[in-house]
């Protein structure tokens, strides 16, 4: 995998993990590939070692709410049977009702990460990933030997549509964006659609935005649009891997073509169904409002720490920080019992960037105090 000044990433298919390049360069380029692969596959759970106060993982709470646990427990006896078409249909119907769509426009996923892993099935000729952003789309495409062009946002991490080449037939971006917490205007994102182009919008944190403003989840008019949604964040379900894709049936069929039989389990289907009810949507909306209050408190307190710059405006349940000696500070925080997400593994960011999950003030105070101690 090689990056040029123009932002292109040259990806080599990796049968048996061997790079298809000149023999004299094999060892050096293998080392480059492995290093970049490790960088792009670094996620917050790696930073959140057991025993640390966790600001590295963007999950709300430590376990699902009681009512959701009860729904899942009630399905345990059904694990002796294969998931059936009726269960899948019920989950898709619940999601469709939530977003005002047809059940045929819903594909239940084993988490949004599965959706990204399926992207090579779309066989793009010219793929673009907008960065900084979640890195799994680039990993999946490059591992399939598909060339990826990185298109970067501006200095304020705002989307610059004119930077996306007209010939791109696959464009991937997040909204709100991980790790910058920027929420792009829906009209600007919508305008990226073109005939013959697939537009992937990662809305894994969409339900953490009050009113789900700027979401395209309910928009059925945009040709080539696929919206990915996650249950992991709001409902504390990272161990279950549950999410879904929204889009035209023919496009979903192309995406799903490589999947094996029974691609998602009974508990995933039940979780998707349960979290799409009107009551659950209302509960998620209330949680989003609380997140706003907690984020504003954290941003204010962190901005008062000498040396810390908090990227604003922020719309997601995390904040992007910048400070001198970011990696040294992160290590000092670990020594103080606190985990934060390193930022240097995101294309377009540096080791001086750290991402911190939004937590209530009674928990976030520990992070503020530890940063003050680490940045005298």
PAROLUM-734791 format. One line per 5 residues: number of its first residue (from 1); their letters; for each residue z, y, x of C-alpha. Coordinates in Angstrom, 3 decimals. Layout:
# residues N
NUM	a	Z Y X  ...
END
This chain:
# residues 376
1	xxxxx	0.000 0.000 0.000  -1.125 3.250 1.641  -0.927 6.864 0.525  -3.471 9.476 1.533  -3.084 13.231 1.354
6	xxxxx	-4.944 13.172 -1.947  -2.318 10.987 -3.583  -4.234 7.719 -3.733  -2.315 4.506 -3.168  -4.437 1.707 -1.709
11	xxxxx	-3.091 -1.523 -3.150  -3.864 -4.952 -1.766  -3.508 -8.063 -3.863  -0.781 -10.220 -2.388  -1.560 -13.952 -2.764
16	xxxxx	1.328 -15.770 -1.115  2.530 -12.327 0.021  -0.281 -11.924 2.581  -2.112 -8.606 2.886  -5.891 -8.730 2.876
21	xxxxx	-6.483 -6.495 5.890  -7.707 -6.815 9.457  -5.741 -9.487 11.331  -4.632 -7.074 14.068  -2.950 -4.871 11.452
26	xxxxx	-1.364 -7.645 9.384  2.143 -7.420 10.791  2.368 -3.629 10.687  0.940 -3.321 7.177  3.094 -6.166 5.899
31	xxxxx	6.137 -4.208 7.057  4.824 -1.077 5.320  4.148 -3.010 2.111  7.584 -4.632 2.067  9.322 -1.308 2.753
36	xxxxx	7.434 0.561 0.034  7.896 -2.317 -2.387  11.644 -2.238 -1.769  11.710 1.530 -2.267  9.825 1.411 -5.562
41	xxxxx	11.894 -1.493 -6.855  15.196 0.198 -6.139  17.006 0.981 -9.397  20.399 2.354 -10.347  22.013 -1.049 -10.875
46	xxxxx	21.663 -1.663 -7.128  23.704 1.461 -6.379  26.320 0.591 -9.012  28.259 -1.987 -7.013  31.150 -3.726 -8.818
51	xxxxx	34.373 -1.737 -8.736  32.710 1.672 -8.493  32.926 4.335 -11.189  29.356 4.186 -12.432  27.207 7.327 -12.568
56	xxxxx	24.166 5.431 -11.255  23.081 3.572 -14.406  21.939 5.518 -17.461  23.575 3.315 -20.086  25.816 4.759 -22.776
61	xxxxx	29.078 2.850 -22.722  30.074 -0.470 -21.182  29.215 -2.726 -24.142  27.383 -2.600 -27.479  29.200 -1.190 -30.514
66	xxxxx	31.278 -3.656 -32.547  28.873 -3.802 -35.480  25.974 -4.702 -33.176  27.999 -7.361 -31.390  28.819 -8.874 -34.782
71	xxxxx	25.140 -8.963 -35.733  24.302 -10.731 -32.474  27.206 -13.172 -32.720  26.046 -14.144 -36.210  22.738 -15.257 -34.709
76	xxxxx	24.208 -17.537 -32.045  23.983 -20.697 -34.135  20.276 -20.030 -34.484  19.734 -20.414 -30.751  19.176 -24.122 -31.355
81	xxxxx	15.797 -23.213 -32.871  12.778 -21.454 -31.414  12.239 -17.842 -32.490  9.851 -17.913 -35.430  7.055 -15.705 -36.703
86	xxxxx	9.204 -14.560 -39.624  11.868 -13.198 -37.260  9.228 -11.377 -35.234  7.698 -9.972 -38.424  11.098 -8.756 -39.631
91	xxxxx	11.783 -6.987 -36.341  8.354 -5.364 -36.332  8.738 -4.290 -39.960  12.092 -2.644 -39.166  10.619 -0.714 -36.228
96	xxxxx	7.589 0.262 -38.296  9.798 1.642 -41.064  11.834 3.580 -38.506  8.758 5.333 -37.112  6.550 5.510 -40.202
101	xxxxx	3.997 3.031 -38.873  2.436 -0.278 -39.830  4.113 -3.482 -38.527  0.799 -4.377 -36.860  1.337 -1.324 -34.636
106	xxxxx	4.555 -2.754 -33.153  4.977 -5.175 -30.249  8.532 -6.337 -29.497  9.166 -6.425 -25.752  11.707 -7.934 -23.409
111	xxxxx	12.653 -4.395 -22.409  10.294 -1.580 -21.454  10.014 -3.136 -17.996  8.092 -6.019 -19.555  5.629 -3.555 -21.024
116	xxxxx	5.004 -2.125 -17.574  4.607 -5.611 -16.105  1.828 -6.216 -18.652  -0.189 -3.115 -17.697  -2.630 -5.007 -15.435
121	xxxxx	-3.879 -6.793 -18.570  -5.490 -3.479 -19.570  -7.718 -3.767 -16.452  -7.924 -0.062 -15.608  -10.480 1.114 -13.073
126	xxxxx	-8.743 4.421 -12.308  -4.993 4.454 -12.925  -2.731 7.496 -12.648  1.063 7.551 -12.589  2.721 10.945 -12.974
131	xxxxx	5.597 11.341 -10.499  8.496 11.673 -10.018  9.079 8.961 -12.613  10.200 5.403 -13.194  8.451 3.351 -10.537
136	xxxxx	7.839 -0.030 -12.189  4.399 0.926 -13.600  3.119 1.603 -10.089  4.667 -1.610 -8.786  3.016 -3.705 -11.501
141	xxxxx	-0.406 -2.156 -11.022  -0.338 -2.318 -7.234  0.811 -5.925 -7.198  -2.240 -6.747 -9.313  -4.495 -5.057 -6.755
146	xxxxx	-5.215 -2.043 -8.963  -5.553 1.300 -7.157  -3.076 3.918 -8.344  -3.315 7.660 -7.954  -0.032 9.543 -7.844
151	xxxxx	-0.177 12.868 -9.644  2.859 15.043 -9.032  4.495 17.554 -11.322  5.074 21.101 -10.097  8.131 22.363 -8.196
156	xxxxx	10.066 22.624 -11.476  8.974 19.048 -12.348  6.782 20.259 -15.199  3.638 18.384 -16.151  0.385 19.873 -14.828
161	xxxxx	-2.390 18.347 -16.981  -5.176 19.865 -14.886  -4.108 17.689 -11.946  -5.018 14.478 -13.776  -8.599 13.485 -12.928
166	xxxxx	-10.987 13.262 -15.850  -12.108 9.781 -14.801  -8.600 8.294 -15.141  -8.727 5.516 -17.737  -4.980 4.805 -17.606
171	xxxxx	-2.304 7.519 -17.402  1.425 6.737 -17.332  4.225 9.277 -17.687  7.788 9.449 -18.957  9.141 11.755 -21.651
176	xxxxx	11.903 12.668 -21.131  11.266 11.836 -17.515  13.444 9.670 -15.329  14.823 10.963 -12.939  14.177 14.679 -13.496
181	xxxxx	15.495 14.861 -17.098  12.508 17.062 -18.007  11.161 16.904 -21.564  7.449 17.710 -21.687  6.015 19.401 -24.809
186	xxxxx	4.475 16.843 -27.157  1.310 18.926 -27.491  0.793 18.904 -23.734  1.249 15.143 -23.556  -0.977 14.594 -26.587
191	xxxxx	-3.728 16.630 -24.934  -3.950 14.058 -22.110  -5.651 11.599 -24.449  -9.375 11.026 -23.901  -11.988 8.605 -25.269
196	xxxxx	-11.818 5.466 -23.150  -8.374 6.334 -21.712  -5.095 4.530 -22.358  -2.161 6.938 -22.370  1.230 5.295 -21.789
201	xxxxx	4.256 7.414 -22.681  7.571 5.951 -21.555  10.111 7.110 -24.163  12.922 4.856 -22.973  15.278 7.838 -23.390
206	xxxxx	13.568 9.269 -26.470  16.424 8.441 -28.824  18.848 10.302 -26.544  17.132 13.590 -27.465  18.541 15.161 -30.659
211	xxxxx	15.989 14.855 -33.431  13.772 12.931 -30.998  11.855 16.150 -30.507  8.613 15.943 -28.505  8.362 12.221 -29.288
216	xxxxx	4.956 10.715 -30.043  6.404 7.492 -31.466  5.281 8.298 -35.007  1.868 9.664 -34.033  -0.813 7.238 -35.210
221	xxxxx	-3.755 9.609 -34.676  -3.985 9.658 -30.884  -6.632 7.232 -29.622  -5.501 5.027 -26.761  -1.807 5.962 -27.074
226	xxxxx	0.927 3.453 -26.304  4.566 4.521 -26.616  7.275 2.378 -25.009  10.805 2.449 -26.443  14.020 0.877 -25.131
231	xxxxx	17.291 -0.241 -26.747  18.995 -0.552 -23.377  20.337 2.974 -22.969  21.839 4.065 -26.270  23.067 0.637 -27.355
236	xxxxx	24.388 -0.637 -23.997  22.107 -3.692 -23.962  20.709 -3.914 -20.414  21.695 -7.570 -20.227  19.623 -8.463 -23.300
241	xxxxx	16.307 -6.766 -22.333  15.120 -5.363 -25.651  12.477 -2.780 -26.478  9.100 -2.347 -28.126  5.662 -0.793 -27.831
246	xxxxx	3.900 1.294 -30.468  0.132 1.638 -30.668  -3.101 0.472 -32.237  -3.165 -3.292 -32.959  -6.197 -3.948 -30.763
251	xxxxx	-4.573 -2.158 -27.824  -1.315 -4.055 -28.299  -3.294 -7.304 -28.372  -4.875 -6.475 -25.013  -1.477 -5.643 -23.557
256	xxxxx	0.094 -8.849 -24.863  -2.729 -11.199 -23.837  -0.974 -12.666 -20.736  2.360 -13.311 -22.484  3.635 -16.877 -22.806
261	xxxxx	4.683 -18.396 -26.125  8.009 -17.103 -27.497  8.046 -14.095 -25.151  11.244 -12.653 -26.643  14.283 -14.511 -27.886
266	xxxxx	16.174 -14.626 -31.148  18.873 -12.182 -30.060  16.291 -9.631 -28.908  14.535 -9.786 -32.265  17.830 -9.356 -34.094
271	xxxxx	18.860 -6.433 -31.864  15.550 -4.662 -32.481  15.941 -5.165 -36.210  19.581 -4.026 -36.249  19.016 -0.900 -34.145
276	xxxxx	16.137 0.274 -36.340  18.097 0.627 -39.577  18.714 4.131 -40.980  22.425 3.800 -40.217  21.732 2.893 -36.586
281	xxxxx	19.252 5.745 -36.198  21.870 8.156 -37.565  24.445 6.775 -35.128  22.009 7.225 -32.232  21.402 10.803 -33.363
286	xxxxx	25.136 11.549 -33.311  25.381 10.017 -29.839  22.505 12.237 -28.686  24.387 15.332 -29.879  27.481 14.245 -27.947
291	xxxxx	25.345 13.672 -24.876  24.099 17.271 -25.070  27.667 18.602 -25.083  28.712 16.348 -22.210  25.578 17.191 -20.201
296	xxxxx	26.143 20.920 -20.608  29.740 20.553 -19.426  28.690 18.456 -16.426  25.831 20.791 -15.486  28.144 23.789 -15.554
301	xxxxx	30.840 22.104 -13.482  28.440 20.608 -10.952  26.597 23.904 -10.495  29.897 25.460 -9.418  30.226 23.005 -6.528
306	xxxxx	29.043 24.820 -3.370  25.791 23.323 -2.108  24.855 21.531 -5.338  21.722 22.527 -7.247  21.418 21.115 -10.771
311	xxxxx	17.883 20.848 -12.084  17.549 22.655 -15.398  16.553 22.486 -18.165  17.652 18.889 -18.701  17.050 16.820 -21.830
316	xxxxx	18.031 13.242 -20.960  21.401 11.515 -20.491  21.321 12.200 -16.755  21.028 15.108 -14.348  19.017 15.502 -11.154
321	xxxxx	21.003 17.071 -8.314  19.927 18.362 -4.935  22.197 19.068 -1.993  22.033 19.133 1.806  22.725 15.762 3.362
326	xxxxx	22.310 13.917 0.092  22.466 10.448 1.621  25.641 11.332 3.537  27.147 12.675 0.331  26.188 9.531 -1.568
331	xxxxx	27.919 7.406 1.059  31.014 9.617 0.841  31.043 9.177 -2.928  30.889 5.405 -2.528  33.868 5.628 -0.171
336	xxxxx	35.630 7.582 -2.926  34.861 4.833 -5.438  31.903 6.509 -7.190  28.313 5.279 -7.582  25.378 7.660 -8.048
341	xxxxx	21.657 6.928 -8.019  19.898 7.791 -4.757  16.819 9.935 -5.315  14.772 9.323 -2.190  13.151 6.178 -3.587
346	xxxxx	11.330 8.210 -6.265  7.924 9.478 -5.089  8.089 13.254 -4.912  11.841 13.437 -4.270  13.847 13.348 -1.051
351	xxxxx	17.097 11.793 0.206  18.747 15.115 -0.703  18.262 14.268 -4.389  20.806 12.324 -6.404  20.666 11.346 -10.072
356	xxxxx	23.903 11.195 -12.057  24.405 9.753 -15.516  26.008 11.964 -18.140  29.576 10.928 -18.894  32.372 12.492 -20.995
361	xxxxx	34.356 15.231 -19.208  37.433 13.022 -18.799  35.297 10.664 -16.687  32.916 13.181 -15.110  35.799 15.194 -13.638
366	xxxxx	36.168 12.490 -10.984  32.562 13.035 -9.867  32.960 16.806 -9.712  36.132 16.517 -7.635  34.593 13.956 -5.287
371	xxxxx	31.551 16.154 -4.704  33.759 19.108 -3.857  35.538 16.961 -1.312  32.262 15.676 0.155  30.718 19.165 0.392
376	x	33.353 21.361 2.043
END
